[in-house]
Amino acid sequence: MADDIRVLLVCGTGASSGFMAANMRKAVAAHGYNIKVTARSESEIENFINETDVVMIGPHLSYVFDDIDSFVGDADVTAILMRPEYYSSLDGEAAIQHLVDVLNEDA
């Protein structure tokens, strides 16, 4: 896995993603990963895409995931649709594991 991965966590208004991001940061610290997790609302994707390596999208925003290419453009960004089973419980550990699994698949 690459160093210093910048993750943009996206939900509708940014509220639930803020809680999830905090839980993900705890998991990152526990594992010693070099991952920075930032939470933003759906409307802010385009503003932060150039500062992002991975976009993780809340499962309730699958339509955003379907249109992610229009947000990403030519940027080298991996998009991940978060799974409802960990998103609904705000399980940051499972979210980080999903992220790591996807990045290892792409490596």
C-alpha positions in Angstrom: 0.0 0.0 0.0 1.3 3.4 -0.9 2.3 6.0 1.7 0.3 9.1 2.6 -3.1 8.2 1.2 -5.6 11.0 1.2 -9.2 9.7 1.6 -12.3 11.8 0.9 -15.3 10.3 2.7 -18.6 11.6 1.2 -22.1 11.4 2.5 -25.2 13.6 1.8 -24.6 16.5 4.1 -21.4 15.5 5.7 -22.8 14.7 9.2 -22.7 10.9 9.2 -19.4 10.9 7.3 -17.9 13.1 10.1 -18.6 10.4 12.6 -17.4 7.7 10.3 -14.2 9.6 9.5 -13.5 9.9 13.2 -13.9 6.2 13.7 -11.7 5.5 10.6 -9.0 7.8 12.0 -8.9 5.7 15.2 -8.5 2.5 13.1 -5.7 4.2 11.0 -3.9 5.2 14.2 -4.3 1.7 15.7 -2.7 0.1 12.6 -0.1 2.8 11.9 -1.3 3.4 8.4 -0.3 6.7 6.6 -3.9 7.5 5.7 -5.6 10.9 6.1 -9.4 10.8 6.2 -11.4 13.9 5.5 -15.2 14.0 5.5 -17.2 16.3 3.2 -20.7 16.5 1.8 -21.6 15.3 -1.7 -21.7 18.8 -3.0 -18.0 19.4 -2.2 -16.5 16.5 -4.2 -15.3 18.6 -7.0 -13.7 21.1 -4.7 -11.5 18.5 -3.1 -10.9 15.9 -5.9 -7.5 17.2 -6.7 -6.4 16.7 -3.1 -7.7 13.1 -3.0 -6.3 9.7 -3.7 -9.5 7.7 -2.8 -13.1 8.8 -2.6 -15.2 6.6 -0.3 -18.9 7.2 -0.9 -21.7 6.4 1.5 -23.9 3.5 0.3 -27.0 5.7 0.2 -25.3 7.7 -2.5 -24.9 5.0 -5.0 -26.0 7.4 -7.7 -22.9 9.5 -7.0 -20.7 6.4 -7.4 -22.4 5.7 -10.7 -21.4 9.2 -11.9 -18.0 9.5 -10.2 -16.2 9.8 -13.5 -17.8 13.2 -14.0 -16.4 14.4 -10.7 -13.0 12.7 -11.0 -12.2 13.6 -14.6 -8.6 12.9 -15.4 -7.5 12.7 -11.8 -5.9 9.4 -10.6 -8.6 8.7 -7.9 -9.9 5.4 -6.7 -13.6 5.4 -6.0 -15.1 3.0 -3.4 -18.8 2.6 -2.6 -18.9 1.9 1.1 -20.8 -1.2 2.3 -24.1 -0.7 4.2 -23.1 -3.3 6.9 -20.2 -1.2 8.2 -21.5 2.3 7.2 -24.8 1.9 9.2 -22.9 1.0 12.4 -20.1 3.6 11.7 -17.5 0.8 11.9 -14.3 2.6 11.1 -12.2 -0.6 11.4 -14.3 -2.4 8.7 -14.2 0.7 6.5 -10.4 0.9 6.7 -10.1 -2.8 6.0 -12.3 -2.4 2.9 -10.1 0.5 1.8 -6.9 -1.5 2.3 -8.4 -4.5 0.5 -9.3 -2.4 -2.5 -5.9 -0.7 -2.7 -4.1 -4.0 -2.4 -6.2 -5.4 -5.3 -5.3 -2.3 -7.4 -1.5 -2.7 -6.6 
